[in-house]
Amino acid sequence: MSLGKRSDRYVLGLFAHGDPADRYIDQGDDEAIFRYVIDELDEVFDGAASTHHIQHVVQNWTAEPFIRGSYSTRRASAKKMSAPLGDRVFFAGEAMNPTGRTIAVHGTSETAYLAVEAMLS
Ligand SMILES: Cc1cc2nc3c(=O)[nH]c(=O)nc-3n(C[C@H](O)[C@H](O)[C@H](O)COP(=O)(O)OP(=O)(O)OC[C@H]3O[C@@H](n4cnc5c(N)ncnc54)[C@H](O)[C@@H]3O)c2cc1C
């Protein structure tokens, strides 16, 4: 989370998604997730993490009611989900890219073109 950010502060970021994120999410609320992470760091750095910790932010995307996760992936059944309903309702969005180019804004934008093409044909 600190990659490319200009700061003279010492910022440590942890970004987990997919199956590896489960061990953090399974801890419960944000405070429990933080405790789990700082305990792991204390184990690695011999207690120095909690000694020098100043503040933290936890963003658990799975807890956001209209989002419930971070990235979609090729493994998602995008082709099935993006199929139009009765040639009247068309879908676009990151998780709806039938070419498998999911995860980022590029793939998201492409789905708009694909949906319009499908409408016109
Ligand atoms: C932590 C993180 C970092 C990322 N970093 C990058 C990056 O660096 N570069 C990049 O290209 N991409 C990045 N992405 C991916 C990028 O954010 C997504 O690809 C993109 O936002 C998907 O756009 P979308 O319009 O499909 O969905 P979203 O942006 O998720 O928009 C869907 C919207 O629908 C709303 N919604 C859902 N259900 C309902 C409902 N029932 N009623 C009303 N509204 C509803 C949601 O609240 C949301 O606002 C990142 C994603 C995450 C989570």
Ligand as a Chemical Component Dictionary entry (heavy atoms), coordinates in Angstrom:
data_LIG
# 
_chem_comp.id                   LIG 
_chem_comp.type                 NON-POLYMER 
_chem_comp.pdbx_formal_charge   0 
_chem_comp.three_letter_code    LIG 
# 
loop_
_chem_comp_atom.comp_id 
_chem_comp_atom.atom_id 
_chem_comp_atom.alt_atom_id 
_chem_comp_atom.type_symbol 
_chem_comp_atom.charge 
_chem_comp_atom.model_Cartn_x 
_chem_comp_atom.model_Cartn_y 
_chem_comp_atom.model_Cartn_z 
_chem_comp_atom.pdbx_ordinal 
LIG C1  C1  C 0 -7.814  -2.828 -3.122  1  
LIG C2  C2  C 0 -8.030  -2.739 -4.608  2  
LIG C3  C3  C 0 -7.051  -2.157 -5.384  3  
LIG C4  C4  C 0 -7.224  -2.049 -6.745  4  
LIG N1  N1  N 0 -6.234  -1.454 -7.489  5  
LIG C5  C5  C 0 -6.396  -1.320 -8.815  6  
LIG C6  C6  C 0 -5.378  -0.675 -9.602  7  
LIG O1  O1  O 0 -4.358  -0.211 -9.074  8  
LIG N2  N2  N 0 -5.584  -0.587 -10.941 9  
LIG C7  C7  C 0 -6.701  -1.067 -11.556 10 
LIG O2  O2  O 0 -6.827  -0.926 -12.778 11 
LIG N3  N3  N 0 -7.681  -1.676 -10.826 12 
LIG C8  C8  C 0 -7.553  -1.816 -9.479  13 
LIG N4  N4  N 0 -8.537  -2.428 -8.740  14 
LIG C9  C9  C 0 -9.689  -2.995 -9.445  15 
LIG C10 C10 C 0 -10.705 -1.913 -9.810  16 
LIG O3  O3  O 0 -11.044 -1.180 -8.628  17 
LIG C11 C11 C 0 -11.934 -2.638 -10.378 18 
LIG O4  O4  O 0 -11.538 -3.395 -11.518 19 
LIG C12 C12 C 0 -13.028 -1.690 -10.815 20 
LIG O5  O5  O 0 -13.375 -0.788 -9.773  21 
LIG C13 C13 C 0 -14.251 -2.496 -11.212 22 
LIG O6  O6  O 0 -15.258 -1.601 -11.676 23 
LIG P1  P1  P 0 -16.757 -2.063 -11.729 24 
LIG O7  O7  O 0 -17.506 -0.878 -12.265 25 
LIG O8  O8  O 0 -16.898 -3.366 -12.438 26 
LIG O9  O9  O 0 -17.152 -2.380 -10.227 27 
LIG P2  P2  P 0 -17.112 -1.445 -8.934  28 
LIG O10 O10 O 0 -16.102 -0.339 -9.089  29 
LIG O11 O11 O 0 -16.981 -2.393 -7.785  30 
LIG O12 O12 O 0 -18.540 -0.754 -8.954  31 
LIG C14 C14 C 0 -19.712 -1.469 -8.619  32 
LIG C15 C15 C 0 -20.605 -0.513 -7.863  33 
LIG O13 O13 O 0 -21.900 -1.099 -7.714  34 
LIG C16 C16 C 0 -22.362 -0.846 -6.408  35 
LIG N5  N5  N 0 -23.376 -1.855 -6.075  36 
LIG C17 C17 C 0 -23.211 -3.189 -5.872  37 
LIG N6  N6  N 0 -24.365 -3.786 -5.602  38 
LIG C18 C18 C 0 -25.311 -2.818 -5.651  39 
LIG C19 C19 C 0 -26.721 -2.827 -5.474  40 
LIG N7  N7  N 0 -27.403 -3.943 -5.209  41 
LIG N8  N8  N 0 -27.369 -1.654 -5.599  42 
LIG C20 C20 C 0 -26.692 -0.506 -5.885  43 
LIG N9  N9  N 0 -25.356 -0.444 -6.073  44 
LIG C21 C21 C 0 -24.671 -1.594 -5.954  45 
LIG C22 C22 C 0 -21.116 -0.903 -5.541  46 
LIG O14 O14 O 0 -21.312 -0.199 -4.336  47 
LIG C23 C23 C 0 -20.080 -0.214 -6.461  48 
LIG O15 O15 O 0 -20.040 1.184  -6.275  49 
LIG C24 C24 C 0 -8.415  -2.537 -7.351  50 
LIG C25 C25 C 0 -9.415  -3.108 -6.570  51 
LIG C26 C26 C 0 -9.230  -3.218 -5.201  52 
LIG C27 C27 C 0 -10.343 -3.819 -4.351  53 
# 
loop_
_chem_comp_bond.comp_id 
_chem_comp_bond.atom_id_1 
_chem_comp_bond.atom_id_2 
_chem_comp_bond.value_order 
_chem_comp_bond.pdbx_ordinal 
LIG C1  C2  SING 1  
LIG C2  C3  SING 2  
LIG C2  C26 DOUB 3  
LIG C3  C4  DOUB 4  
LIG C4  N1  SING 5  
LIG C4  C24 SING 6  
LIG N1  C5  DOUB 7  
LIG C5  C6  SING 8  
LIG C5  C8  SING 9  
LIG C6  O1  DOUB 10 
LIG C6  N2  SING 11 
LIG N2  C7  SING 12 
LIG C7  O2  DOUB 13 
LIG C7  N3  SING 14 
LIG N3  C8  DOUB 15 
LIG C8  N4  SING 16 
LIG N4  C9  SING 17 
LIG N4  C24 SING 18 
LIG C9  C10 SING 19 
LIG C10 O3  SING 20 
LIG C10 C11 SING 21 
LIG C11 O4  SING 22 
LIG C11 C12 SING 23 
LIG C12 O5  SING 24 
LIG C12 C13 SING 25 
LIG C13 O6  SING 26 
LIG O6  P1  SING 27 
LIG P1  O7  DOUB 28 
LIG P1  O8  SING 29 
LIG P1  O9  SING 30 
LIG O9  P2  SING 31 
LIG P2  O10 DOUB 32 
LIG P2  O11 SING 33 
LIG P2  O12 SING 34 
LIG O12 C14 SING 35 
LIG C14 C15 SING 36 
LIG C15 O13 SING 37 
LIG C15 C23 SING 38 
LIG O13 C16 SING 39 
LIG C16 N5  SING 40 
LIG C16 C22 SING 41 
LIG N5  C17 SING 42 
LIG N5  C21 SING 43 
LIG C17 N6  DOUB 44 
LIG N6  C18 SING 45 
LIG C18 C19 SING 46 
LIG C18 C21 DOUB 47 
LIG C19 N7  SING 48 
LIG C19 N8  DOUB 49 
LIG N8  C20 SING 50 
LIG C20 N9  DOUB 51 
LIG N9  C21 SING 52 
LIG C22 O14 SING 53 
LIG C22 C23 SING 54 
LIG C23 O15 SING 55 
LIG C24 C25 DOUB 56 
LIG C25 C26 SING 57 
LIG C26 C27 SING 58 
# 
